[in-house]
Amino acid sequence: MADELRDQAAAMFKPLPSTIPSVKDNRITPEKIELGQALFFDPRLSASGVFSCNSCHNLATGGDDNLETSIGHGWQKGPRNAPTVLNSVLNQAQFWDGRAEDLKEQAKGPIQAGVEMANEPTAVVATLKSMPQYVEWFEEAFPDEDDAVTFDNMARAIEAYEATLITPAPFDSYLNGDDAALTPDQKEGLALFMNKGCVACHNGVNVGGHGYYPFGVIEKPGSDVLPEDDKGRFAVTKTATDTYVFRASPLRNIALTAPYFHSGNVWDLEQAVGIMGSSQLGQELSDEEVEKITAFLHSLTGKLPEVVYPVLPVETEDTPRPNIEVLPQQ
């Protein structure tokens, strides 16, 4: 029975790679990773000098900020829940609406977004070039370029670092042949997850993170879970059929990343499972079924890579001064 279940799972999922995944048009090197780690934690990429990538994608709290929607420049509240950065290199596209093809493109978005880090590429480059240590690190990471300190190279370095944030979990051990890696309840939950149809959207190596689906295939959830003014992928494609369509959420480490959905209005994982059953599958899952599917989801909680907080380059007289302001809430 265990072998049959694993064989069925192996046809729908893949274990995490054992090495750092390669990424398109960006050879990953130790120098890029080290630079990218510093940039990921550096709040001076933001106009205020307050917000870093780690602010919304906190590696101590599951790779997100555990807020309904993130807080950004001037203490503005953003429009959507922050997805986890963990294993995000394995997603087909980035953001809930898939508007960024890869992590290089994604890294540029929040830095320039007025509601997030509110900075401009020229200001970011000026900040980085003002610190000799950063110039040296960029030249080591991009040795073949005459001008290594660029906005594009900043994004490439961040992508290289984020590609290392892979979290092997008990489910990977199970897929690789260790029957004891999952508890009996987790195995029953896995069987339910596949047989009920959850796997139609949440499959592959990241148990989701690819494909676009309407939220509310069978029954639209309430406006608190599915806000009427957020049309999802429609904002990217301007195609009517993409209204309220979102990228399938990757489910690795889902037990660490409450609250749930793009609205961030559901704080309980079992409640989120129940909502998905009714809205996407048209099934009212029993309490026992919800508990066992949730038990399976806990098997996707992985081991974080060791994270050492970097010592960042020191500012100079040429470093642009922070723009501190408190903006009125919309």
Number of C-alpha atoms within 10 A of each C-alpha: 6 12 10 9 15 21 13 13 20 15 10 16 20 17 18 22 13 8 9 16 15 13 17 8 8 14 11 21 13 12 18 25 21 18 24 25 25 21 24 24 21 21 18 22 28 27 26 19 18 18 22 22 24 19 19 25 22 18 20 11 14 23 24 25 24 23 18 22 21 22 19 23 25 21 15 18 16 17 15 17 25 26 25 25 22 25 23 25 26 24 24 16 21 24 24 22 22 22 17 18 13 20 25 25 17 19 23 20 18 19 22 18 16 17 19 25 26 20 22 18 16 11 16 23 16 17 20 25 19 19 18 14 15 20 17 15 20 25 17 15 24 19 11 9 10 8 12 20 22 17 18 15 19 25 20 28 30 26 27 29 24 23 23 20 21 23 18 21 20 20 28 22 17 20 19 15 14 13 16 11 18 20 14 14 16 21 23 17 23 26 18 18 22 18 11 15 13 20 18 15 19 22 22 21 20 24 23 24 28 22 18 20 17 19 22 19 15 15 15 16 17 10 10 11 18 20 15 11 8 16 18 24 25 17 16 13 13 11 10 12 11 19 18 23 23 23 25 23 24 24 20 28 25 21 20 18 23 23 24 24 21 24 19 22 19 18 16 12 21 19 15 19 18 21 22 22 21 18 18 21 18 14 14 14 18 11 10 10 20 22 20 23 25 24 22 25 23 22 25 22 20 19 13 18 13 8 10 7 9 14 9 15 16 11 16 11 8 11 17 17 13 13 15 12 11 10 11 8 8 5
